[in-house]
């Protein structure tokens, strides 16, 4: 098991709680939840935050 998985599991819990704050980002949040590596996770978070900033 990758050490990334432990961190990702904890962060997914937070995002499951926060996802209601990010309307219109459902696809990106779904991608974030499926991320298996930290780099994929980070890319998804950046997309979500950029989308929220532009709204």
C-alpha positions as YAML, in Angstrom:
chain: A
units: angstrom
residues:
- id: 1
  name: UNK
  ca: [0.00, 0.00, 0.00]
- id: 2
  name: UNK
  ca: [1.30, 3.39, -0.99]
- id: 3
  name: UNK
  ca: [1.88, 5.95, 1.77]
- id: 4
  name: UNK
  ca: [-0.17, 8.36, -0.36]
- id: 5
  name: UNK
  ca: [-3.27, 6.27, 0.26]
- id: 6
  name: UNK
  ca: [-3.36, 7.07, 3.97]
- id: 7
  name: UNK
  ca: [-3.27, 10.81, 3.34]
- id: 8
  name: UNK
  ca: [-5.72, 10.61, 0.44]
- id: 9
  name: UNK
  ca: [-8.27, 8.70, 2.52]
- id: 10
  name: UNK
  ca: [-8.22, 11.38, 5.20]
- id: 11
  name: UNK
  ca: [-8.53, 14.19, 2.67]
- id: 12
  name: UNK
  ca: [-11.40, 12.42, 0.85]
- id: 13
  name: UNK
  ca: [-13.36, 12.48, 4.08]
- id: 14
  name: UNK
  ca: [-12.97, 16.26, 4.24]
- id: 15
  name: UNK
  ca: [-13.96, 16.69, 0.60]
- id: 16
  name: UNK
  ca: [-17.06, 14.55, 1.08]
- id: 17
  name: UNK
  ca: [-18.10, 17.09, 3.70]
- id: 18
  name: UNK
  ca: [-17.04, 20.16, 1.65]
- id: 19
  name: UNK
  ca: [-18.48, 19.09, -1.71]
- id: 20
  name: UNK
  ca: [-21.73, 20.97, -1.06]
- id: 21
  name: UNK
  ca: [-19.76, 24.22, -1.13]
- id: 22
  name: UNK
  ca: [-18.57, 23.64, -4.69]
- id: 23
  name: UNK
  ca: [-21.62, 23.64, -6.96]
- id: 24
  name: UNK
  ca: [-20.82, 22.82, -10.57]
- id: 25
  name: UNK
  ca: [-17.66, 20.87, -9.67]
- id: 26
  name: UNK
  ca: [-19.26, 17.44, -9.30]
- id: 27
  name: UNK
  ca: [-17.18, 15.90, -12.08]
- id: 28
  name: UNK
  ca: [-13.92, 17.18, -10.60]
- id: 29
  name: UNK
  ca: [-14.88, 16.04, -7.11]
- id: 30
  name: UNK
  ca: [-15.68, 12.58, -8.46]
- id: 31
  name: UNK
  ca: [-12.25, 12.52, -10.10]
- id: 32
  name: UNK
  ca: [-10.68, 13.62, -6.80]
- id: 33
  name: UNK
  ca: [-12.41, 10.77, -4.95]
- id: 34
  name: UNK
  ca: [-11.03, 8.25, -7.45]
- id: 35
  name: UNK
  ca: [-7.43, 9.54, -7.31]
- id: 36
  name: UNK
  ca: [-4.91, 6.88, -6.39]
- id: 37
  name: UNK
  ca: [-1.81, 9.07, -6.38]
- id: 38
  name: UNK
  ca: [-1.19, 12.37, -4.66]
- id: 39
  name: UNK
  ca: [-0.37, 14.08, -7.97]
- id: 40
  name: UNK
  ca: [-3.82, 13.17, -9.37]
- id: 41
  name: UNK
  ca: [-5.47, 14.36, -6.17]
- id: 42
  name: UNK
  ca: [-3.59, 17.67, -6.21]
- id: 43
  name: UNK
  ca: [-4.49, 18.30, -9.85]
- id: 44
  name: UNK
  ca: [-8.18, 17.75, -9.08]
- id: 45
  name: UNK
  ca: [-8.08, 20.06, -6.07]
- id: 46
  name: UNK
  ca: [-6.45, 22.79, -8.13]
- id: 47
  name: UNK
  ca: [-9.16, 22.47, -10.80]
- id: 48
  name: UNK
  ca: [-11.90, 22.69, -8.18]
- id: 49
  name: UNK
  ca: [-10.41, 25.72, -6.51]
- id: 50
  name: UNK
  ca: [-9.79, 27.51, -9.82]
- id: 51
  name: UNK
  ca: [-13.38, 26.87, -10.88]
- id: 52
  name: UNK
  ca: [-14.68, 28.21, -7.58]
- id: 53
  name: UNK
  ca: [-12.48, 31.30, -7.87]
- id: 54
  name: UNK
  ca: [-13.84, 32.06, -11.35]
- id: 55
  name: UNK
  ca: [-17.48, 31.82, -10.23]
...
